Amino acid sequence: MTRLNLVLLLAVMASAMYLVRTQYESRNLTVQLDRETKLARRLDVEFDRLQVERRGQATPLRVEKLAKEQLQMRTTTPAITQYVSASTGVLIPLPAPAASAAAAPQRPGARR
């Protein structure tokens, strides 16, 4: 009988040690999960902020301003447009239609 009691006592002690170890690991994993969840939230906020900033950088007015200032580009007009013939490869300058440009209605705020 004492042998059976000793075996049962060892089994209970081993079970208790295993229980303590699994609780410890569970707490560590819970803390690590919380840490990673906070990091994911922070990265989501940062991503959203960068998306808004990217959208702000790509506005048509900003692109036009950069094209004019940094690339020295200008808007196209019929007076500066040159057409290339596909068969000869020669530039064919076409004159701006003066009569149709004068007769065409101007939109408000457009320069002549």
JONOR-V133103 format. One record per residue. N is the residue number from 1. SS is DSSP state (H for helix, E for strand, C for the rest). PSI is psi in whole degrees, 0 to 359 (* if undefined). BURIAL is # if it has 24 or more other C-alpha atoms within 12 Angstrom, else .. Layout:
N,SS,PSI,BURIAL / N,SS,PSI,BURIAL
This chain:
1,C,319,. / 2,H,330,. / 3,H,317,. / 4,H,319,. / 5,H,319,. / 6,H,318,. / 7,H,318,. / 8,H,321,. / 9,H,317,. / 10,H,322,. / 11,H,318,. / 12,H,319,. / 13,H,317,. / 14,H,320,. / 15,H,319,. / 16,H,318,. / 17,H,319,. / 18,H,320,. / 19,H,316,. / 20,H,317,. / 21,H,317,. / 22,H,324,. / 23,H,319,. / 24,H,313,. / 25,H,322,. / 26,H,317,. / 27,H,318,. / 28,H,318,. / 29,H,324,. / 30,H,317,. / 31,H,317,. / 32,H,320,. / 33,H,317,. / 34,H,317,. / 35,H,315,. / 36,H,327,. / 37,H,317,. / 38,H,319,. / 39,H,319,. / 40,H,318,. / 41,H,317,. / 42,H,319,. / 43,H,325,. / 44,H,317,. / 45,H,317,. / 46,H,318,. / 47,H,316,. / 48,H,318,. / 49,H,318,. / 50,H,325,. / 51,H,316,. / 52,H,318,. / 53,H,320,. / 54,H,317,. / 55,H,323,. / 56,H,328,. / 57,H,337,. / 58,C,24,. / 59,C,147,. / 60,H,323,. / 61,H,319,. / 62,H,319,. / 63,H,317,. / 64,H,319,. / 65,H,315,. / 66,H,322,. / 67,H,320,. / 68,H,316,. / 69,H,309,. / 70,C,324,. / 71,C,358,. / 72,C,42,. / 73,C,159,. / 74,C,162,. / 75,C,152,. / 76,C,146,. / 77,C,159,. / 78,C,335,. / 79,C,331,. / 80,C,7,. / 81,C,133,. / 82,E,137,. / 83,E,142,. / 84,E,130,. / 85,C,133,. / 86,C,328,. / 87,C,321,. / 88,C,336,. / 89,C,16,. / 90,C,140,. / 91,E,133,. / 92,E,97,. / 93,E,129,. / 94,C,132,. / 95,C,149,. / 96,C,132,. / 97,C,107,. / 98,H,320,. / 99,H,317,. / 100,H,330,. / 101,H,324,. / 102,H,327,. / 103,H,340,. / 104,C,135,. / 105,C,139,. / 106,C,142,. / 107,C,155,. / 108,C,133,. / 109,C,355,. / 110,C,142,. / 111,C,148,. / 112,C,*,.
